Amino acid sequence: MPQEDCRPSAAPRQLVTAQHVQQSGGDRVALVTGASSGVGQAVSLALARAGVRLCVIGRNADRLAQTVASTRSLVPVESFRVDLAADADLRPVIEYLQREVAKLDILIHSAGIIHQSRLEQARVEDLEQQFATNVRAPYLLTQRLLPLLVKARGQIVFVNSSAGLAANRPEIGQYAATKHALKAIADSLRAEVNPLGVRVLSVYLGRTATAMQQRLYREEKRAYHPESLLQPEDIATMVLAALALPPTAEVTDISIRPAIKG
Ligand SMILES: NC(=O)c1ccc[n+]([C@@H]2O[C@H](COP(=O)([O-])OP(=O)(O)OC[C@H]3O[C@@H](n4cnc5c(N)ncnc54)[C@H](OP(=O)(O)O)[C@@H]3O)[C@@H](O)[C@H]2O)c1
């Protein structure tokens, strides 16, 4: 890939807020995976409010339609029902972006799944399914879309997990392995694409009140109090703030936890 001179210009500095995404949002385009639920849905809405044109991906048609319904009055939105574990499903999305948009400013990888189990009982099929969704799919999608991201000097966001930094509790081994892998991909990619003007952010979440977390509480036989957890909108606020920084600055990693632990 050709190396370009992406050294920051000596333009005067000013305080940058999330509104800067809005100000420059007009012609910007984002692809969001996992846009039918939880964090991806909240980030999609925040991007739309900032005026960023959307391409959203999910599997569940009804919930994907909800995302489209809540954003289409704000920005143009294109939606794709995609199983990220099926390579062939990716083709229409990639072709749409190549043909209709010809660049990509923001790529948000939020789709993810989790299976918890002790190693002696765990199913290797669950490990493979998590690898396909949490690692292989974002890797492949990024690889295919990298020319469009380089063209736009874009930004890539990997929605990771605190389990991507440390696997220090039982039953989390499979999921944590995939999120550690995602961290490795993001860190190495950053070193490759920073010289081309592309920025890479990993966001390491603690427990967030989404459908995924509700299911985990049910499986753990614990009372679910979503109000005590991170909210998907909290994550969206942090992501938008990082995306709003000028190209002279890169936020590489954000760890965000519920204030109340336990
Ligand atoms: N919630 C938490 O506490 C927490 C903590 C740490 C990290 N995370 C990470 O945050 C990200 C978002 O999770 P969430 O909490 O928002 O979960 P969620 O509400 O369950 O949403 C998961 C999203 O991933 C999509 N998805 C899953 N498998 C897919 C596949 N094969 N093809 C296409 N889309 C697929 C789902 O689409 P459909 O629903 O349409 O199938 C859904 O939109 C994940 O990467 C997760 O690992 C979450």
The ligand as an SDF file (V2000), in Angstrom:
LIG
                    3D

 48 52  0  0  0  0  0  0  0  0999 V2000
  -23.2900   -5.9890   26.8310 N   0  0  0  0  0  0  0  0  0  0  0  0
  -22.1530   -6.1180   27.4970 C   0  0  0  0  0  0  0  0  0  0  0  0
  -22.1410   -6.1930   28.7390 O   0  0  0  0  0  0  0  0  0  0  0  0
  -20.8380   -6.1920   26.7660 C   0  0  0  0  0  0  0  0  0  0  0  0
  -19.6700   -6.1970   27.5330 C   0  0  0  0  0  0  0  0  0  0  0  0
  -18.4500   -6.2430   26.8830 C   0  0  0  0  0  0  0  0  0  0  0  0
  -18.3980   -6.2740   25.4980 C   0  0  0  0  0  0  0  0  0  0  0  0
  -19.5460   -6.2970   24.7800 N   0  0  0  0  0  0  0  0  0  0  0  0
  -19.4340   -6.3290   23.3180 C   0  0  0  0  0  0  0  0  0  0  0  0
  -20.2260   -5.3030   22.7830 O   0  0  0  0  0  0  0  0  0  0  0  0
  -20.6340   -5.6460   21.4590 C   0  0  0  0  0  0  0  0  0  0  0  0
  -22.1180   -5.3700   21.3120 C   0  0  0  0  0  0  0  0  0  0  0  0
  -22.8290   -6.2620   22.1610 O   0  0  0  0  0  0  0  0  0  0  0  0
  -24.2410   -5.8620   22.7840 P   0  0  0  0  0  0  0  0  0  0  0  0
  -24.0840   -5.8600   24.2420 O   0  0  0  0  0  0  0  0  0  0  0  0
  -24.7630   -4.6670   22.0750 O   0  0  0  0  0  0  0  0  0  0  0  0
  -25.0420   -7.1980   22.4120 O   0  0  0  0  0  0  0  0  0  0  0  0
  -26.4470   -7.4300   21.7070 P   0  0  0  0  0  0  0  0  0  0  0  0
  -27.4430   -6.4570   22.1850 O   0  0  0  0  0  0  0  0  0  0  0  0
  -26.6960   -8.8910   21.8770 O   0  0  0  0  0  0  0  0  0  0  0  0
  -26.1210   -7.1200   20.1770 O   0  0  0  0  0  0  0  0  0  0  0  0
  -25.2730   -7.9650   19.4490 C   0  0  0  0  0  0  0  0  0  0  0  0
  -25.3630   -7.5720   17.9960 C   0  0  0  0  0  0  0  0  0  0  0  0
  -24.5020   -8.4380   17.2470 O   0  0  0  0  0  0  0  0  0  0  0  0
  -25.2300   -8.9030   16.1170 C   0  0  0  0  0  0  0  0  0  0  0  0
  -24.7350  -10.2070   15.6890 N   0  0  0  0  0  0  0  0  0  0  0  0
  -24.3900  -11.2640   16.4690 C   0  0  0  0  0  0  0  0  0  0  0  0
  -24.0150  -12.2870   15.6960 N   0  0  0  0  0  0  0  0  0  0  0  0
  -24.1240  -11.8700   14.4020 C   0  0  0  0  0  0  0  0  0  0  0  0
  -23.8960  -12.4910   13.1330 C   0  0  0  0  0  0  0  0  0  0  0  0
  -23.4740  -13.7490   13.0150 N   0  0  0  0  0  0  0  0  0  0  0  0
  -24.1210  -11.7560   12.0240 N   0  0  0  0  0  0  0  0  0  0  0  0
  -24.5730  -10.4900   12.1060 C   0  0  0  0  0  0  0  0  0  0  0  0
  -24.8090   -9.8500   13.2670 N   0  0  0  0  0  0  0  0  0  0  0  0
  -24.5870  -10.5410   14.3990 C   0  0  0  0  0  0  0  0  0  0  0  0
  -26.6600   -9.0060   16.5900 C   0  0  0  0  0  0  0  0  0  0  0  0
  -27.5110   -9.0440   15.4770 O   0  0  0  0  0  0  0  0  0  0  0  0
  -29.0030   -9.6980   15.5600 P   0  0  0  0  0  0  0  0  0  0  0  0
  -29.5380   -9.3840   16.9330 O   0  0  0  0  0  0  0  0  0  0  0  0
  -29.7190   -8.9930   14.4820 O   0  0  0  0  0  0  0  0  0  0  0  0
  -28.8080  -11.1520   15.3610 O   0  0  0  0  0  0  0  0  0  0  0  0
  -26.7660   -7.7320   17.4140 C   0  0  0  0  0  0  0  0  0  0  0  0
  -27.0390   -6.6310   16.5700 O   0  0  0  0  0  0  0  0  0  0  0  0
  -20.2420   -7.1180   21.2730 C   0  0  0  0  0  0  0  0  0  0  0  0
  -19.0770   -7.1970   20.4780 O   0  0  0  0  0  0  0  0  0  0  0  0
  -19.9660   -7.5960   22.6770 C   0  0  0  0  0  0  0  0  0  0  0  0
  -19.0310   -8.6540   22.7070 O   0  0  0  0  0  0  0  0  0  0  0  0
  -20.7680   -6.2430   25.3800 C   0  0  0  0  0  0  0  0  0  0  0  0
  1  2  1  0
  2  3  2  0
  2  4  1  0
  4  5  1  0
  4 48  2  0
  5  6  2  0
  6  7  1  0
  7  8  2  0
  8  9  1  0
  8 48  1  0
  9 10  1  0
  9 46  1  0
 10 11  1  0
 11 12  1  0
 11 44  1  0
 12 13  1  0
 13 14  1  0
 14 15  2  0
 14 16  1  0
 14 17  1  0
 17 18  1  0
 18 19  2  0
 18 20  1  0
 18 21  1  0
 21 22  1  0
 22 23  1  0
 23 24  1  0
 23 42  1  0
 24 25  1  0
 25 26  1  0
 25 36  1  0
 26 27  1  0
 26 35  1  0
 27 28  2  0
 28 29  1  0
 29 30  1  0
 29 35  2  0
 30 31  1  0
 30 32  2  0
 32 33  1  0
 33 34  2  0
 34 35  1  0
 36 37  1  0
 36 42  1  0
 37 38  1  0
 38 39  2  0
 38 40  1  0
 38 41  1  0
 42 43  1  0
 44 45  1  0
 44 46  1  0
 46 47  1  0
M  CHG  2   8   1  16  -1
M  END
$$$$
